Amino acid sequence: MLDRLLQIVASRVDRPIAEAIRADRVICIDDTQFPRRGALCLVFLNDEREPGLVIKAGPLAALRRRGAKSLYEIEIDNLERLRERAINRDLPAAPEPIGFWEEGGWAVAAQTGLPGSLMKNVSGRALFRGVARERTFDRVLSWWGHFQRSFGVERRRIDEPLYNQIVRAPLTEFLRHFRTDPDERESLNRRFGVERGLMGLELPFMVRHGDFCPANVVLHGDSIALFDWEFPIEPQFPLFDLFHFFSACRYPHRGLRGESSHFESFREVYWGDGDFGRSVGARLSAVCADYGVPRQALGDLFLLSLVEIANLKYDGLMEIRETIPADTGAAPVTWESAGGTDKNAPFFCVTGSVVQTVRQVVRRGLPPMFGS
């Protein structure tokens, strides 16, 4: 199958690239699209030490989809949009699209590789302590600012229809899909249904990557690049990507990593009494000043971002569940099997990981950096 896959790609790329593809210079790993069926291939062209191509392939019947399109096709479409915006004009900020094809019941997508090291594989001590922390934040915010400038920022006043779209709808989805107790539901409904602090404010709507976390970041010199572009690139409420990134840092003080440390890391980042939290607060304040985000909106935007992250995790579970044909005999998807921390939590009542982050705010209040 690998030989056939490489033939499909080689027949559709420029000749110099096609001639540089060698079957003995390919690393294949599971792409998580479907158990043991899809593949992600890192292709090392000629004698290069870093992959020059990334190929994703899987059976059409088992691909995760949103609407009529598979995630493979969505990602290539997004990379095309990024290329149109010249995102890589000065430095590699995202992969370049090669193409998306369907052949013989399989879907194949190809993009360029990104030079550098995965951020998630670098010790937190090397990235987030002292001077290194500020350098890391500089790289992250420089990339994020470049992304915003490439697409432009659109200012909108929050009226009733827009509030219902960006606040009420995601909150309703969250409360429907996740287990919450009466006090938690009352607190969320009071904040977003009664107090409605965002109503009437003018906010800069910004494009987002959607999964801006160390697992999708490549470090290269003084810059970074992001891959896994599977979410819509369209103007949405501000700061989501930055909240997502800082929430996803694993034990920044101690240098530890791993999904199981997610919640403890989240608490240390936003509630910890240390240099990391103070630096995060200072950076977010500067971003708010630069982009005209009202200071009083910061807390609601933070909590709303956590709600949306939880919803995206849930949607991912649904996409995985829908790609498992009935005749495989595969067990139902659980939060544990999809990377969560609660063992065998009922699929429609997830209680662990991302839900804990929302509960932390509801129960403890906003982090000091955001005020009350």
Order of alpha helices (4+ residues) and beta strands (2+ residues): alpha-alpha-beta-beta-beta-beta-beta-alpha-beta-beta-beta-alpha-alpha-beta-alpha-alpha-alpha-beta-beta-beta-alpha-alpha-alpha-alpha-alpha
